[in-house]
């Protein structure tokens, strides 16, 4: 009977060692993600000031072994934080990842349209203006032609960069789709239909 009481007490000890290890590795991963953020971003992530100072000082360590030890120490300190505080930090970092992917997709879309305009000229311009009617046809046409000439003559890509800037403003202002150029297969698939209509 006494042994049954001991078993019940042992069962109430909380998470198993493997669960504790998984949690510790999760916090270590979070600590690594934190020290990879920019100083400005670390300043925006919700955490107490002592932890923020520790993250910033750990980030400044450049020697590989010393940095590894410092990150492990940071993770040890972070494990003392409440679960809610760690969840807030994770949520902020995950939000940044989603935002970064969205921005990257928009930049890919701008590059996609710039390359199409330079390669196909007026045909691509007509397609672009169907999707983004606010675009200045004359200015975009001139920049695309100048960029074509720069490419042919191996000149610095001044007009190509200017075209990129114009397209970025147009696409961001026009509520661009957040798909990467690889996902623009609908544009390519619809190309014969679009050209028939114009």
C-alpha positions in Angstrom: 0.0 0.0 0.0 2.8 2.3 0.8 4.4 1.6 -2.5 1.1 2.5 -4.3 1.1 5.9 -2.6 4.7 6.4 -3.8 3.7 5.5 -7.4 0.9 8.0 -7.3 3.3 10.7 -6.1 5.8 9.9 -8.8 3.1 10.2 -11.5 2.4 13.7 -10.4 5.9 15.0 -11.0 4.9 16.8 -14.2 6.3 16.5 -17.7 8.6 13.6 -18.6 12.3 14.2 -19.3 11.8 13.9 -23.0 9.0 16.6 -22.9 11.3 18.8 -20.8 14.1 18.3 -23.4 11.8 19.2 -26.3 10.7 22.3 -24.4 14.3 23.3 -23.7 15.3 22.7 -27.4 12.3 24.9 -28.4 13.5 27.7 -26.2 17.0 27.3 -27.5 15.7 27.6 -31.0 13.7 30.7 -30.0 16.9 32.2 -28.4 18.8 31.6 -31.7 16.0 33.3 -33.7 16.1 36.2 -31.3 19.8 36.9 -31.7 19.4 36.8 -35.5 17.0 39.7 -35.4 18.1 43.3 -36.1 18.7 45.6 -33.1 15.7 47.7 -34.1 13.4 44.6 -34.4 14.6 43.3 -31.0 13.5 46.6 -29.6 10.0 46.0 -30.9 9.5 42.4 -29.7 7.6 42.2 -26.4 9.9 41.2 -23.6 11.2 42.6 -20.3 14.1 45.0 -20.5 16.6 42.7 -18.7 15.9 40.0 -21.2 16.2 42.5 -24.1 19.6 43.7 -22.8 20.8 40.1 -22.6 19.6 39.4 -26.2 21.4 42.4 -27.5 24.7 41.6 -25.6 24.5 38.0 -26.8 24.0 39.2 -30.4 27.2 41.3 -30.2 29.4 38.2 -29.4 31.1 37.1 -32.6 33.4 34.3 -31.6 31.7 31.1 -32.5 32.1 29.1 -29.3 31.6 32.0 -27.0 28.4 32.9 -28.9 27.1 29.3 -28.7 27.6 29.4 -24.9 26.0 32.8 -24.7 22.9 31.6 -26.6 22.7 28.6 -24.4 22.8 30.9 -21.3 20.2 33.1 -22.9 17.9 30.1 -23.5 18.4 29.1 -19.8 17.3 32.5 -18.7 14.4 32.4 -21.1 13.2 29.1 -19.7 12.5 31.0 -16.4 10.0 33.3 -18.3 6.3 32.6 -18.2 4.8 30.6 -21.0 2.8 33.7 -22.1 5.9 35.8 -22.5 7.6 33.1 -24.6 4.4 32.8 -26.7 4.4 36.6 -27.3 8.0 36.4 -28.5 7.3 33.5 -30.8 4.2 35.2 -32.2 6.2 38.4 -33.0 9.0 36.4 -34.8 6.4 34.3 -36.7 4.6 37.5 -37.8 7.9 38.8 -39.1 8.4 35.7 -41.2 5.0 36.0 -42.7 5.6 39.7 -43.5 9.0 38.9 -44.9 7.5 36.3 -47.2 4.8 38.7 -48.4 7.4 41.4 -49.2 9.6 38.9 -51.0 6.6 37.7 -53.1 5.8 41.3 -54.0 9.4 42.0 -55.0 9.4 38.8 -57.1 6.2 40.0 -58.8 7.8 43.4 -59.6 10.9 41.6 -61.1 8.6 39.3 -63.1 6.8 42.3 -64.7 10.0 44.2 -65.3 11.6 41.2 -67.1 8.4 40.7 -69.1 8.3 44.4 -70.1 11.9 44.4 -71.2 11.6 41.1 -73.1 8.1 41.5 -74.7 7.6 45.3 -74.8 4.0 46.5 -75.7 2.5 43.0 -75.4 3.5 42.7 -71.8 2.6 46.4 -71.2 -1.0 45.7 -72.3 -1.2 42.8 -69.9 0.2 44.8 -67.0 -2.2 47.7 -67.6 -5.2 45.3 -67.6 -4.1 44.2 -64.1 -2.9 47.6 -62.9 -4.9 50.2 -64.9 -3.4 53.1 -62.9 0.0 52.7 -64.6 1.3 55.4 -66.9 1.5 53.6 -70.3 3.8 56.2 -71.9 6.3 56.3 -69.1 6.4 52.5 -68.6 6.8 52.0 -72.4 9.7 54.5 -72.5 11.5 52.9 -69.5 11.1 49.4 -70.9 12.5 50.5 -74.3 15.4 52.2 -72.6 16.1 49.2 -70.5 16.0 47.0 -73.6 18.6 49.3 -75.3 20.8 49.2 -72.1 20.7 45.4 -72.1 21.6 45.2 -75.8 24.5 47.6 -75.5 25.7 46.2 -72.2 25.3 49.5 -70.5 24.6 50.0 -66.8 20.9 49.2 -66.0 19.8 52.7 -65.0 16.5 52.5 -66.8 15.9 49.0 -65.7 16.3 50.2 -62.1 13.9 53.1 -62.7 11.4 50.7 -64.3 11.7 48.5 -61.2 10.9 51.5 -58.9 7.9 52.6 -61.0 6.6 49.0 -61.1 7.0 48.6 -57.4 5.0 51.7 -56.6 2.3 50.7 -59.1 2.0 47.2 -57.8 2.1 48.1 -54.1 -0.4 50.9 -54.7 -2.6 48.8 -56.9 -3.1 46.0 -54.3 -0.9 43.5 -55.9 -1.6 39.9 -55.6 0.8 38.4 -53.1 1.9 35.5 -55.3 5.4 34.9 -56.4 6.1 34.9 -60.2 6.1 31.1 -60.2 2.4 31.4 -59.2 1.7 33.7 -62.2 0.9 30.7 -64.3 -2.6 32.1 -64.8 -1.2 35.1 -66.5 0.9 32.8 -68.8 -2.0 30.4 -69.4 -4.4 33.3 -70.3 -1.9 34.9 -72.6 -3.5 33.7 -75.9 -7.0 34.8 -74.7 -5.6 38.2 -73.5 -3.9 38.8 -76.8 -7.0 37.8 -78.7 -9.0 40.4 -76.8 -6.6 43.3 -77.3 
